[in-house]
Amino acid sequence: ETEHNSQLLGLLDDALSRTHEKYPNVEAHVTGGPVIAVGNASQIKTDSIKAIVLASVLIVLLLVFSLQSVRNILLILLSIGWGWLFALGVVALFRSDVSIIVLCISSVILGIAINYPLHLISHTNHQPDIHRAIKEIWKPLVVGNITTVGAFLALVPLNSSALRDLGIFASLMLVGTILFVLLYLPRMVKVGH
């Protein structure tokens, strides 16, 4: 109900402003559950955006330090970006709105999703045959993906719509990323670099 609470708070703030203009000696404040809920939601949105920016910067810095290959870093980012867009697209098919908080919490999921392309790219440094590299790592990648997706899907039956949306979005992002890594990334990776 945060959206409705925000509208209510806006009306109350407007009424307070008009009251202060008309009666400058009268002091009034708005307090209560809706005010706290709106404040909390606003703070969570701000913190979530900061978290995803910070996580993204740290991940890119770590990739630059460890891979030292702009092409491979871009391929990893492309894989994760495709997974994120896949999740957003599938959610958009069934829902007209998604909480910005859920989208921003994907900073947590980035740390998981980045492992899929990173494993493939790292493995090709040791196995120059891309078909053999995929054959060697597809099973652990898929099993790891299934267990992680299953953990996020455990959020879906909960009563909290935010947790349910997070479970759906996270699961779809991880599925989208693993599909990209297994189906498209092998065609783009330069083996042995």
C-alpha positions, 0 to 999 in steps of 0.5 A: 500500500506504499503507493496509496500511502504516498498519495495520502501523505502528499494530501496531508502535507498539502493540507499542513502547508495551507494550514501553516500559511493561514495560521503561522502560529499553529504547529502540526505534524503528520505521524503514524504507520503510513508515514513510516511506511513511506519513509521506509520504502523511500529509504529502501529504494535509495539504499537499493540503488546505491547497493546495485551501483556499488556492487556493479562497480566492485564487480567490474573492478574485480573483473578488470583486475583478474581477467585483464581482457576488455572483451571477456569483461564485456562478454560477462557483462553482456551475459548478465545484462541479457539475463536481467533483460530476460527476467524483466521481459518475462515478468512484463508478460504477466505483470504491469508493474514491478517494484524498483526495490526488487529490480535493485536487489538484483545486486545480490543476484549479480554476484551469483549470475556472474559465476556462470560466464566467468566459469566458461571464460576461465575454463576456456583458458585451460581447455582450448576446444570450446565444445569440450569446455562446454561438455566439461562444465555444463553439468556443474553449471546447470546443477548449481543454477537449478539449486540456486533458482530453487532457493529463490523460488522458495520465496514465491509462496510467501505472503509478502509480494516483495519477496515473491517478486524477488523470488520470481525475478531472481529465478528468471534472471539466473535462468536467462543468464545460464541459457545465454552462457550455454547457448550464445556465449560459446560462439563469442568467446575467443578460446585460449585468451 
